[in-house]
């Protein structure tokens, strides 16, 4: 008795996501997305890069986007090696995708 069974998710490394929004997010919204990387792209979109421990955490970030009425363009799960920069990825094939699209 008293034996606990750990789930595999307890030891799961955080996932990295790129959330693309239509338009450039004003600096006044940055406080709502503390801990996230925010990048304004030349195509007029804003990219939020977030590391989350599980799907409920990702849904929490997406809920903030929804509640603020921000137009969502896409959500992509990034390869964890991409977070280490181009030298962190051992696959040197330029045709290999570093992103995995997450269906909404």
C-alpha positions as CSV (number, residue, x, y, z in Angstrom):
1,X,0.0,0.0,0.0
2,X,1.0,3.6,-0.2
3,X,2.7,2.9,-3.5
4,X,2.5,5.7,-6.0
5,X,2.6,5.3,-9.7
6,X,4.3,8.2,-11.6
7,X,3.0,9.2,-15.0
8,X,5.4,9.6,-17.8
9,X,4.3,13.3,-18.0
10,X,5.9,14.0,-14.7
11,X,9.3,13.7,-16.4
12,X,8.3,15.3,-19.7
13,X,10.4,18.2,-20.9
14,X,8.5,21.4,-21.6
15,X,7.3,21.8,-25.2
16,X,8.1,24.9,-27.2
17,X,5.4,26.6,-29.3
18,X,5.2,29.5,-31.7
19,X,1.9,31.4,-31.6
20,X,1.5,33.8,-34.5
21,X,-1.0,36.7,-34.2
22,X,-2.3,39.0,-36.9
23,X,-0.8,42.5,-36.4
24,X,1.9,43.9,-34.2
25,X,1.1,43.5,-30.6
26,X,1.5,46.8,-28.7
27,X,3.9,46.9,-25.8
28,X,1.0,47.5,-23.5
29,X,0.0,43.8,-23.9
30,X,3.5,42.4,-23.0
31,X,2.6,42.3,-19.3
32,X,-0.2,39.9,-20.1
33,X,2.3,37.5,-21.6
34,X,5.1,37.6,-19.1
35,X,7.8,35.0,-19.6
36,X,7.1,34.7,-23.4
37,X,9.3,35.9,-26.2
38,X,7.5,38.4,-28.4
39,X,8.8,39.2,-31.9
40,X,7.3,41.6,-34.5
41,X,7.7,40.1,-38.0
42,X,8.1,42.1,-41.2
43,X,4.9,40.6,-42.6
44,X,2.8,42.4,-40.0
45,X,2.4,39.5,-37.6
46,X,3.6,39.0,-34.0
47,X,5.1,35.8,-32.8
48,X,4.8,34.7,-29.2
49,X,7.2,31.9,-28.3
50,X,6.2,30.0,-25.2
51,X,7.5,27.0,-23.4
52,X,4.7,25.0,-21.6
53,X,4.8,21.9,-19.5
54,X,1.6,20.4,-20.8
55,X,-1.5,21.0,-23.0
56,X,-3.5,22.7,-20.3
57,X,-0.7,25.3,-19.9
58,X,-0.8,25.9,-23.7
59,X,-4.6,26.3,-23.6
60,X,-4.1,28.8,-20.8
61,X,-2.0,31.0,-23.1
62,X,-4.4,30.6,-26.0
63,X,-7.2,31.6,-23.6
64,X,-5.4,34.9,-23.0
65,X,-5.1,35.4,-26.7
66,X,-8.8,34.8,-27.1
67,X,-9.9,36.9,-24.2
68,X,-7.9,39.9,-25.5
69,X,-9.6,39.5,-28.9
70,X,-6.2,39.0,-30.7
71,X,-6.6,37.4,-34.1
72,X,-4.8,34.0,-34.1
73,X,-3.0,33.0,-37.3
74,X,-1.3,29.8,-36.3
75,X,0.1,27.6,-33.5
76,X,3.2,25.6,-34.3
77,X,5.0,23.1,-32.0
78,X,8.7,23.8,-32.5
79,X,11.5,21.2,-32.4
80,X,13.2,21.4,-29.0
81,X,16.6,21.5,-30.8
82,X,15.5,24.7,-32.5
83,X,15.5,26.4,-29.1
84,X,19.3,25.8,-28.9
85,X,19.9,27.7,-32.2
86,X,21.0,26.4,-35.5
87,X,24.0,24.6,-34.1
88,X,21.9,22.7,-31.6
89,X,20.2,20.7,-34.3
90,X,22.2,17.8,-35.4
91,X,20.2,17.3,-38.6
92,X,22.0,19.3,-41.2
93,X,19.4,18.7,-43.9
94,X,18.0,22.1,-44.8
95,X,14.8,20.5,-46.2
96,X,14.1,19.0,-42.8
97,X,11.2,20.8,-41.1
98,X,11.9,22.1,-37.6
99,X,8.3,22.9,-36.9
100,X,5.3,20.7,-36.4
101,X,1.9,22.3,-37.1
102,X,-0.7,21.9,-34.3
103,X,-4.2,21.7,-35.5
104,X,-6.6,24.0,-33.8
